[in-house]
Amino acid sequence: MMQFTLQACFTLSCDVTSLTRDIDRFVTTTNETILRKGPEKLAVIEQHSLEKETLRLSITSTGTLRPHNALLQIKNAFSKEFGKTHRVGVRSITIETYTISFDLQRKPLKDVSIPFADVKMQETQATMVLSDVSEEFLRRNYIDRMINRVREKVENQYYEGKAEFWKLIWESEERKPVWAKDPTEEMEKQGWLKQGPTKGKWFYYPQATAILKAMERIAIKEVLQPLGFQEVIESHVKPFDVWLKTGHMEGMPYEFYYVCEPRTRDAKDWEHFIDLTKITKEVDVGELQKNLSPPAAGLCYAQCPMIYWSFKGKTIAEASLPVLVYDKTAISSRYESGGRHGIERVDEFHRIEPVYIGTREQLLKLREQMLERYKHVFNDVFELDWRMAWVTPWYMQQAGKICDEGTQDTGTIDFEAYMPYRGSRKDSEWLEFQNLSILGDKYITAFNIKAQKSDLWSGCSGIGLQRWTTAFLAQKGLDPKHWPDAFQKYLEKLPEGIEFL
């Protein structure tokens, strides 16, 4: 059940006191025509009053026709009728108060707040009160989104603190690790790594770089190329409109690194900042900000949004299905705050992102093929102790939701590796080092991607090189003599590295 009550006024182009009877007739006619469909009242002008050039209206509705939408229709009808007969128009619309009551699926566990409105809760009913709302606000259809947001926030309260869905679907044989040390700490001690000058970043010396590059070659040669994936290259910088379509902007804006462009390249505008820098040998951030534009983009969070953007509005030939592409150039940046650890949980990491677009049948077949290729790598090349599980899809995690069960079609499979340095195999936290998702038509619809005949689905399977490296080294150690022969085919010998005095 929904109930809308809107108090609004039209500011007219002149004093219309002499047109009182005409306006009364207009209101009656509007109630019987524009605001009615057959015997059904979509909305009703309950009251109206006229004072010189101001026409006040009180409009109610039970939701069939939103009063704010009705108000815009009323404005157009008024302007058409009175403009033609009396040369009177509507200069502006003012919303004095707008009260909206609607039912919730569940009783809120705590108060909810949203922009533009005061929200009150009583049992399973919410009431929003808006005031001083512009005509542009009404035209942008914010109202329905506000209602949806209140409902969503109440539902999310029931997921807060709830454990994510996890269901084991496969487990490798148990393998004995060669050591139980943290690989990042040991690589630092041996001079293979250096923590970066900014938090969550690392400098990889030749030895660590060689291992990462071996992981990259293995992923491409053993997984992607055998399945027919083709490489693409994309930008590191993602504009906000792409993230708006994928849902990232509303899902995790607190994890982005934002990009600002200079307001100008004119050296004269930068002269004062340059003078300060030369004299103080420091960066005056306040002065710098004067010459920066507001952010309109961010650094890559994941490569898949830009890949979907490249297909925006396109119709894919049936002969090109399934589309199989990957990017390995864009470096991912995520503000991890206090959750950083080693090279496996960082603010900046290197990954390969395969994206696949095709029919449901094609993607389900592809998933089985990809699972076999991953199994081959993790069993035969890395010889890992690992497992697979259905989990809450990452796109639901972004929205703060937990799924109740895995599906056989859409959803996410996580690959987890035992980390001996964290404790026992049974009780310690395993590392999620790979995933594989089929997303249905979520992004196909968002970017209006079509095929000649088929209905399309899509998916992705981010390959994090740091995660692969950490999972491998945590079990196999840093000494190449303990590494499997199949892995050593991709990295026969570690570089000598650099000796510092």
Backbone torsions as a table, in degrees:
resi	resn	phi	psi	omega
1	MET	NA	133.7	178.1
2	MET	-129.8	144.6	178.4
3	GLN	-138.0	124.9	-179.4
4	PHE	-116.8	135.2	172.6
5	THR	-134.5	118.3	-175.0
6	LEU	-117.9	124.7	173.5
7	GLN	-107.6	114.6	-175.6
8	ALA	-139.3	165.9	175.2
9	CYS	-142.7	145.4	172.6
10	PHE	-97.2	129.9	168.5
11	THR	-93.8	115.5	-173.2
12	LEU	-92.4	169.0	-174.2
13	SER	-78.6	-10.8	177.8
14	CYS	-162.5	173.5	177.8
15	ASP	-69.4	123.4	-176.8
16	VAL	-117.3	25.0	-179.7
17	THR	-54.4	-36.1	-178.4
18	SER	-70.6	-10.7	-177.0
19	LEU	-104.2	20.8	-175.7
20	THR	-54.0	-47.8	-178.2
21	ARG	-65.1	-39.8	178.7
22	ASP	-62.9	-39.5	-179.9
23	ILE	-70.8	-36.9	175.1
24	ASP	-58.7	-45.8	179.8
25	ARG	-64.3	-38.2	179.2
26	PHE	-61.1	-43.2	-179.8
27	VAL	-63.8	-44.8	179.5
28	THR	-61.6	-45.9	179.8
29	THR	-63.6	-41.3	-179.8
30	THR	-61.6	-42.3	178.3
31	ASN	-61.7	-30.9	-176.3
32	GLU	-93.4	-9.4	-177.6
33	THR	-122.1	-76.5	-175.2
34	ILE	-59.3	-39.5	-173.5
35	LEU	-96.1	12.3	-179.2
36	ARG	-133.4	145.2	173.9
37	LYS	-129.1	102.3	-174.4
38	GLY	64.2	-132.5	-179.8
39	PRO	-81.2	-8.5	-173.6
40	GLU	-88.2	131.0	173.5
41	LYS	-87.1	113.4	179.5
42	LEU	-77.6	-39.7	176.4
43	ALA	-157.7	163.1	-176.3
44	VAL	-140.2	133.2	168.0
45	ILE	-81.7	101.8	-175.3
46	GLU	-74.3	-39.0	-178.4
47	GLN	-144.5	153.7	171.5
48	HIS	-149.9	153.3	177.3
49	SER	-147.3	153.2	-175.2
50	LEU	-126.9	131.8	176.4
51	GLU	-141.9	103.1	-177.5
52	LYS	54.0	-111.2	-177.0
53	GLU	-99.0	16.1	-178.6
54	THR	-117.8	124.2	176.0
55	LEU	-112.6	116.8	179.6
56	ARG	-98.8	141.4	-178.5
57	LEU	-133.1	140.5	171.7
58	SER	-117.9	114.6	-173.9
59	ILE	-117.3	132.8	176.9
60	THR	-121.7	159.2	179.5
61	SER	-163.1	154.9	172.9
62	THR	-103.7	16.2	171.0
63	GLY	110.6	-14.1	-179.6
64	THR	-62.3	-45.4	172.8
65	LEU	-126.7	114.7	-179.0
66	ARG	-62.3	134.6	-179.6
67	PRO	-56.5	-34.0	-179.9
68	HIS	-68.7	-32.4	174.0
69	ASN	-72.6	-40.4	177.2
70	ALA	-60.7	-39.8	-178.3
71	LEU	-59.8	-40.8	179.1
72	LEU	-67.8	-36.2	176.1
73	GLN	-67.1	-40.5	178.3
74	ILE	-62.0	-42.6	179.0
75	LYS	-59.1	-46.7	-179.2
76	ASN	-62.9	-42.7	179.8
77	ALA	-65.8	-41.3	179.4
78	PHE	-62.5	-47.4	-178.5
79	SER	-62.3	-38.6	-179.6
80	LYS	-67.1	-45.7	-176.2
81	GLU	-73.7	-50.8	-174.0
82	PHE	-82.3	-22.4	174.8
83	GLY	-68.8	-37.9	-178.6
84	LYS	-74.2	-39.9	-173.9
85	THR	-93.9	-29.9	-174.3
86	HIS	-130.9	5.2	-179.1
87	ARG	55.5	41.7	178.3
88	VAL	-114.5	132.7	178.5
89	GLY	-129.2	172.5	178.3
90	VAL	-99.4	115.9	-179.2
91	ARG	-79.2	-37.4	-179.0
92	SER	-159.5	161.6	175.9
93	ILE	-116.6	135.1	174.7
94	THR	-122.8	129.1	175.4
95	ILE	-96.3	112.8	-179.3
96	GLU	-79.4	-51.1	171.4
97	THR	-147.8	149.0	178.2
98	TYR	-139.4	111.9	-178.0
99	THR	-109.8	126.2	-175.9
100	ILE	-128.6	121.0	177.4
101	SER	-115.2	137.5	-178.2
102	PHE	-153.5	155.6	-177.3
103	ASP	-81.6	151.2	174.8
104	LEU	-113.7	154.6	178.6
105	GLN	-70.3	-32.3	-178.7
106	ARG	-139.2	158.1	177.4
107	LYS	-69.9	130.2	179.9
108	PRO	-61.3	144.4	176.9
109	LEU	-86.5	-19.3	177.4
110	LYS	-159.7	170.8	-178.2
111	ASP	-64.9	154.7	179.1
112	VAL	-124.8	139.4	174.9
113	SER	-127.6	146.9	175.1
114	ILE	-141.6	161.0	176.4
115	PRO	-64.3	153.0	170.6
116	PHE	77.0	-5.1	-175.2
117	ALA	-151.4	152.0	167.3
118	ASP	-90.6	135.0	-176.3
119	VAL	-120.2	129.9	175.8
120	LYS	-123.7	145.4	-178.3
121	MET	-119.9	139.8	172.6
122	GLN	-142.7	109.8	-174.1
123	GLU	54.3	-119.9	-178.4
124	THR	-105.0	29.9	176.3
125	GLN	-124.9	136.7	177.2
126	ALA	-113.6	145.6	176.2
127	THR	-129.8	124.3	176.1
128	MET	-107.3	135.9	176.7
129	VAL	-122.5	119.0	178.4
130	LEU	-110.1	150.4	175.5
131	SER	-145.6	156.2	177.7
132	ASP	52.6	53.8	-178.7
133	VAL	-101.0	138.4	-176.7
134	SER	-85.0	164.1	175.9
135	GLU	-62.9	-38.7	179.3
136	GLU	-61.9	-37.0	177.2
137	PHE	-58.7	-43.2	180.0
138	LEU	-66.0	-41.4	-176.6
139	ARG	-66.2	-28.6	-177.7
140	ARG	-80.3	-0.9	175.2
141	ASN	60.1	39.5	177.6
142	TYR	-68.8	-26.8	-171.6
143	ILE	-58.9	-51.9	-178.8
144	ASP	-61.7	-36.4	178.7
145	ARG	-67.6	-33.9	177.6
146	MET	-66.7	-41.9	176.8
147	ILE	-60.5	-46.3	-179.6
148	ASN	-62.9	-36.8	-178.2
149	ARG	-68.6	-39.5	176.7
150	VAL	-61.3	-46.9	179.7
151	ARG	-61.4	-41.8	-179.4
152	GLU	-63.7	-42.3	-178.8
153	LYS	-66.8	-35.6	176.7
154	VAL	-66.2	-44.8	179.2
155	GLU	-61.9	-39.3	-178.7
156	ASN	-64.3	-25.4	178.2
157	GLN	-59.8	-28.4	-178.6
158	TYR	-82.3	-10.5	177.9
159	TYR	-99.1	-19.6	-177.8
160	GLU	-59.8	126.1	179.1
161	GLY	82.5	-5.6	179.3
162	LYS	-81.7	136.0	-179.1
163	ALA	-64.0	142.4	178.2
164	GLU	-66.3	149.8	177.4
165	PHE	-64.7	136.2	179.1
166	TRP	-151.4	125.7	-179.4
167	LYS	-139.1	116.0	-179.0
168	LEU	-64.8	133.3	178.7
169	ILE	-123.9	-15.1	178.7
170	TRP	-165.8	146.5	179.6
171	GLU	-143.8	137.3	179.5
172	SER	-75.5	172.6	171.9
173	GLU	-66.6	151.5	179.0
174	GLU	-74.9	129.0	-179.6
175	ARG	-117.8	143.6	-179.0
176	LYS	-81.8	121.9	179.1
177	PRO	-72.4	156.3	-178.7
178	VAL	-86.3	-14.3	178.3
179	TRP	-160.4	-179.0	-179.6
180	ALA	-140.7	48.6	-179.8
181	LYS	-114.0	156.0	176.9
182	ASP	-74.2	116.0	-174.5
183	PRO	-62.8	-34.0	179.7
184	THR	-64.6	-46.9	-180.0
185	GLU	-60.5	-41.1	-178.5
186	GLU	-70.3	-36.5	177.1
187	MET	-67.0	-36.2	174.9
188	GLU	-61.7	-45.3	-178.8
189	LYS	-60.9	-36.6	-177.6
190	GLN	-87.5	2.0	176.6
191	GLY	78.5	23.6	176.9
192	TRP	-88.4	-20.5	-175.7
193	LEU	-135.5	156.8	170.4
194	LYS	-144.6	128.8	178.9
195	GLN	-63.8	135.7	-172.3
196	GLY	-66.6	168.1	179.9
197	PRO	-72.3	-14.3	172.5
198	THR	-122.0	154.3	-170.4
199	LYS	-63.2	143.2	177.3
200	GLY	74.6	16.1	179.2
201	LYS	-122.7	153.4	-179.0
202	TRP	-134.6	148.9	169.6
203	PHE	-104.1	126.6	-176.6
204	TYR	-103.9	114.9	176.6
205	TYR	-75.8	174.3	-171.3
206	PRO	-51.8	-38.4	-177.4
207	GLN	-65.2	-50.2	-179.6
208	ALA	-65.8	-37.7	178.8
209	THR	-62.7	-40.7	179.7
210	ALA	-60.7	-38.1	179.4
211	ILE	-69.2	-44.3	178.0
212	LEU	-59.3	-43.1	-179.3
213	LYS	-67.5	-33.1	175.3
214	ALA	-64.8	-41.3	176.7
215	MET	-59.6	-41.2	179.5
216	GLU	-62.4	-46.1	179.7
217	ARG	-62.7	-40.3	-180.0
218	ILE	-63.4	-45.1	-179.6
219	ALA	-59.4	-42.4	-177.3
220	ILE	-74.4	-47.2	-174.8
221	LYS	-74.8	-34.5	-172.9
222	GLU	-98.3	-21.4	-177.0
223	VAL	-116.0	-56.3	-167.2
224	LEU	-80.6	-51.2	-177.5
225	GLN	-62.6	-41.2	177.9
226	PRO	-60.2	-25.1	-179.3
227	LEU	-94.2	-2.0	175.7
228	GLY	92.1	15.3	177.7
229	PHE	-69.9	142.3	177.7
230	GLN	-113.8	145.1	-177.3
231	GLU	-83.8	140.7	171.1
232	VAL	-126.0	164.6	177.7
233	ILE	-125.8	131.6	-178.5
234	GLU	-128.5	171.3	179.9
235	SER	-77.0	151.7	173.2
236	HIS	-74.7	-21.6	-171.4
237	VAL	-100.3	127.6	-177.4
238	LYS	-113.8	119.9	177.7
239	PRO	-69.9	154.2	-175.6
240	PHE	-59.3	-34.2	-175.0
241	ASP	-64.7	-28.5	176.3
242	VAL	-69.3	-45.5	179.3
243	TRP	-67.3	-28.8	175.7
244	LEU	-64.6	-39.7	-178.9
245	LYS	-71.1	-36.4	-178.1
246	THR	-82.5	-15.9	-178.2
247	GLY	93.2	-4.4	179.8
248	HIS	-62.7	-35.7	-174.4
249	MET	-65.7	-32.7	178.3
250	GLU	-94.4	-11.5	-177.2
251	GLY	-90.5	-41.0	-177.4
252	MET	-149.4	53.8	178.4
253	PRO	-63.0	-18.3	-179.0
254	TYR	-82.2	-1.1	179.4
255	GLU	-111.1	0.1	-176.7
256	PHE	-85.0	152.2	163.0
257	TYR	-100.5	119.8	-173.3
258	TYR	-91.7	152.3	-176.6
259	VAL	-114.6	127.7	176.0
260	CYS	-113.8	136.3	174.1
261	GLU	-94.6	153.8	173.0
262	PRO	-64.1	144.0	175.4
263	ARG	-65.4	-31.6	-176.9
264	THR	-155.2	156.4	173.4
265	ARG	-103.0	8.0	179.3
266	ASP	-72.0	116.3	-176.7
267	ALA	-59.0	-29.3	-179.6
268	LYS	-63.5	-36.7	179.1
269	ASP	-68.9	-23.1	-179.2
270	TRP	-97.3	-1.3	-172.1
271	GLU	-58.7	-45.2	-177.2
272	HIS	-64.0	-41.5	177.7
273	PHE	-62.8	-43.5	180.0
274	ILE	-63.0	-42.4	178.1
275	ASP	-59.0	-47.0	-179.8
276	LEU	-60.1	-42.1	-178.0
277	THR	-65.3	-43.9	179.8
278	LYS	-64.2	-37.8	-176.3
279	ILE	-78.9	-45.3	-173.6
280	THR	-92.0	-17.4	-173.8
281	LYS	55.7	31.5	175.3
282	GLU	-133.8	164.3	177.4
283	VAL	-100.1	114.1	175.5
284	ASP	-81.7	97.8	-173.7
285	VAL	-62.2	-38.9	179.0
286	GLY	-60.6	-42.6	178.3
287	GLU	-68.6	-38.2	178.2
288	LEU	-60.7	-44.1	-176.2
289	GLN	-61.9	-25.2	178.2
290	LYS	-63.2	-25.5	-176.6
291	ASN	-106.8	13.8	178.9
292	LEU	-110.8	142.0	173.1
293	SER	-78.9	155.1	174.7
294	PRO	-60.2	148.7	-179.4
295	PRO	-62.7	139.5	175.3
296	ALA	-128.9	7.0	-177.9
297	ALA	-159.2	173.9	177.4
298	GLY	-143.4	166.6	175.8
299	LEU	-71.9	158.1	-177.1
300	CYS	-52.0	126.0	171.8
301	TYR	-95.8	-42.5	172.9
302	ALA	-152.7	153.6	-175.3
303	GLN	-78.9	-23.4	-171.2
304	CYS	-61.0	-37.8	-179.0
305	PRO	-56.1	-42.2	-179.1
306	MET	-69.7	-31.9	177.0
307	ILE	-65.9	-44.4	176.5
308	TYR	-61.4	-40.7	179.1
309	TRP	-57.3	-37.8	-177.5
310	SER	-64.5	-20.3	178.3
311	PHE	-99.8	4.3	-174.4
312	LYS	-55.4	125.8	175.6
313	GLY	72.7	6.9	-176.3
314	LYS	-95.8	153.2	173.1
315	THR	-108.1	120.9	-175.4
316	ILE	-90.9	133.1	177.7
317	ALA	-64.6	142.0	179.8
318	GLU	-57.1	-33.4	-178.4
319	ALA	-67.2	-19.3	-178.8
320	SER	-91.9	-1.2	-178.5
321	LEU	-89.7	142.0	-5.7
322	PRO	-76.7	146.6	173.2
323	VAL	-78.1	125.6	-178.0
324	LEU	-128.2	106.5	-177.9
325	VAL	-135.0	160.8	174.3
326	TYR	-148.9	151.6	173.5
327	ASP	-119.1	139.9	176.8
328	LYS	-130.3	11.1	-174.9
329	THR	-99.4	-37.1	-175.8
330	ALA	-71.9	124.6	179.2
331	ILE	-85.2	130.3	-177.3
332	SER	-84.0	136.2	179.1
333	SER	-126.1	124.1	-180.0
334	ARG	-140.2	128.4	179.0
335	TYR	-78.8	102.1	-173.7
336	GLU	-88.4	-8.3	179.1
337	SER	55.0	-124.9	-174.3
338	GLY	-83.4	1.6	-175.1
339	GLY	-91.5	8.1	-176.1
340	ARG	-71.2	145.9	171.9
341	HIS	-160.4	124.8	176.0
342	GLY	56.8	-150.8	177.4
343	ILE	-95.3	-0.6	-177.9
344	GLU	-91.9	-17.2	176.6
345	ARG	-135.3	94.2	-169.6
346	VAL	-132.9	173.1	176.6
347	ASP	-87.7	-19.0	-177.3
348	GLU	-137.9	123.6	-177.8
349	PHE	-147.9	164.3	-175.1
350	HIS	-109.7	131.0	-177.4
351	ARG	-146.2	157.7	171.4
352	ILE	-108.2	129.9	-178.2
353	GLU	-117.2	101.9	171.2
354	PRO	-78.6	135.8	174.8
355	VAL	-125.2	137.8	-178.5
356	TYR	-132.3	136.8	-179.1
357	ILE	-130.6	126.7	-179.9
358	GLY	-174.8	-167.4	177.7
359	THR	-76.0	166.0	177.4
360	ARG	-55.8	-46.7	-176.8
361	GLU	-64.0	-40.4	179.8
362	GLN	-64.1	-40.9	-177.0
363	LEU	-73.7	-35.5	176.6
364	LEU	-64.8	-38.4	176.4
365	LYS	-67.2	-42.4	179.9
366	LEU	-62.1	-39.9	179.6
367	ARG	-58.4	-43.8	178.7
368	GLU	-63.1	-38.9	179.1
369	GLN	-67.1	-41.0	179.4
370	MET	-66.8	-39.4	177.8
371	LEU	-60.2	-39.7	178.9
372	GLU	-66.7	-40.2	179.0
373	ARG	-66.6	-43.2	177.8
374	TYR	-62.8	-43.4	178.2
375	LYS	-58.0	-42.1	178.5
376	HIS	-58.3	-46.5	-178.7
377	VAL	-65.3	-49.7	-172.9
378	PHE	-74.9	-28.5	178.0
379	ASN	-86.9	-48.2	-169.2
380	ASP	-94.9	-32.3	-178.0
381	VAL	-93.3	-46.8	-179.4
382	PHE	-91.4	-26.2	-175.4
383	GLU	54.1	53.3	-176.5
384	LEU	-87.9	159.7	166.8
385	ASP	-98.3	107.3	-170.6
386	TRP	-150.6	174.3	-178.6
387	ARG	-153.0	167.4	176.8
388	MET	-125.1	146.7	179.9
389	ALA	-148.0	144.7	166.2
390	TRP	-70.7	136.3	-178.7
391	VAL	-136.4	171.6	172.2
392	THR	-60.9	122.6	-179.9
393	PRO	-56.7	143.0	-176.0
394	TRP	-61.1	-30.3	-179.7
395	TYR	-72.1	-21.9	172.9
396	MET	-81.7	-33.8	176.0
397	GLN	-60.9	-38.0	178.9
398	GLN	-58.4	-36.4	-178.2
399	ALA	-87.4	2.2	178.8
400	GLY	76.7	26.0	-176.7
401	LYS	-114.4	157.6	179.1
402	ILE	-123.7	129.0	176.8
403	CYS	-82.9	154.3	-175.8
404	ASP	-88.9	-20.0	-180.0
405	GLU	-162.0	155.5	174.6
406	GLY	-75.5	160.2	177.6
407	THR	-117.9	168.5	177.7
408	GLN	-90.7	-10.9	-179.9
409	ASP	-109.1	-84.0	179.2
410	THR	-83.7	158.9	178.1
411	GLY	135.6	-176.1	-175.3
412	THR	-124.6	136.2	172.2
413	ILE	-110.0	125.6	175.3
414	ASP	-98.2	144.7	173.8
415	PHE	-109.9	126.0	-175.2
416	GLU	-124.0	140.4	-179.3
417	ALA	-116.0	141.8	175.1
418	TYR	-69.7	134.1	179.7
419	MET	-114.2	95.6	-172.8
420	PRO	-54.0	-34.1	-177.1
421	TYR	-69.0	-13.5	179.9
422	ARG	-86.4	-10.3	-179.8
423	GLY	132.4	-157.6	-175.3
424	SER	-69.9	155.9	-179.3
425	ARG	-61.9	-35.2	-175.8
426	LYS	-78.3	-40.4	-168.7
427	ASP	-104.7	-14.7	-175.1
428	SER	-85.0	165.5	178.2
429	GLU	-81.6	126.3	176.9
430	TRP	-85.1	160.1	-177.9
431	LEU	-97.0	123.6	171.5
432	GLU	-74.4	111.4	-173.3
433	PHE	-118.5	3.2	179.7
434	GLN	-167.7	149.8	172.9
435	ASN	-144.0	166.2	178.9
436	LEU	-146.1	122.8	-175.7
437	SER	-127.2	142.5	163.7
438	ILE	-115.4	125.8	-167.7
439	LEU	-108.1	6.5	-177.3
440	GLY	65.5	-141.6	-176.8
441	ASP	-100.7	17.3	-175.9
442	LYS	-51.5	-55.1	-176.5
443	TYR	-88.7	-22.9	174.0
444	ILE	-59.3	-45.3	178.7
445	THR	-69.7	-43.3	-177.2
446	ALA	-59.2	-36.5	-177.3
447	PHE	-106.4	10.4	175.6
448	ASN	52.4	51.6	178.5
449	ILE	-95.1	132.8	-175.2
450	LYS	-131.1	164.4	170.6
451	ALA	-119.3	167.6	-180.0
452	GLN	-58.5	-43.8	-175.4
453	LYS	-130.3	-37.5	-167.3
454	SER	-82.7	155.0	166.9
455	ASP	-83.9	134.3	-171.8
456	LEU	-104.7	147.0	168.1
457	TRP	-123.7	171.4	175.9
458	SER	-147.8	171.3	177.2
459	GLY	-167.2	175.3	179.6
460	CYS	-152.7	166.9	-175.2
461	SER	-154.9	77.6	-174.5
462	GLY	-61.2	127.8	179.1
463	ILE	-107.1	103.0	-178.8
464	GLY	-87.7	115.9	-175.6
465	LEU	-66.4	-36.8	176.9
466	GLN	-65.9	-38.5	179.3
467	ARG	-66.4	-44.5	177.2
468	TRP	-58.7	-45.4	-178.2
469	THR	-62.3	-45.3	-178.4
470	THR	-64.6	-44.6	179.5
471	ALA	-60.6	-42.8	-178.5
472	PHE	-67.1	-50.5	-175.4
473	LEU	-70.8	-29.5	179.3
474	ALA	-62.9	-29.6	180.0
475	GLN	-98.7	-32.0	-172.0
476	LYS	-104.5	-10.1	177.6
477	GLY	79.2	180.0	-177.1
478	LEU	-95.8	-9.8	-179.3
479	ASP	-85.7	115.8	-177.0
480	PRO	-57.2	-20.3	-179.3
481	LYS	-66.8	-17.7	177.8
482	HIS	-94.6	-0.9	-176.7
483	TRP	-84.2	143.2	-179.7
484	PRO	-59.2	149.5	179.6
485	ASP	-58.7	-39.8	-177.9
486	ALA	-63.8	-33.6	176.5
487	PHE	-71.8	-39.1	-177.1
488	GLN	-66.6	-16.5	173.8
489	LYS	-65.5	-27.0	178.7
490	TYR	-94.0	-15.5	177.5
491	LEU	-148.4	86.2	-174.8
492	GLU	-68.3	-35.6	-175.0
493	LYS	-152.0	138.6	176.4
494	LEU	-75.5	146.1	175.3
495	PRO	-62.4	157.6	179.2
496	GLU	-66.3	-29.7	-178.7
497	GLY	81.4	-165.7	-175.6
498	ILE	-120.2	130.7	179.3
499	GLU	-97.8	125.8	178.5
500	PHE	-105.7	139.3	178.8
501	LEU	-92.1	NA	NA
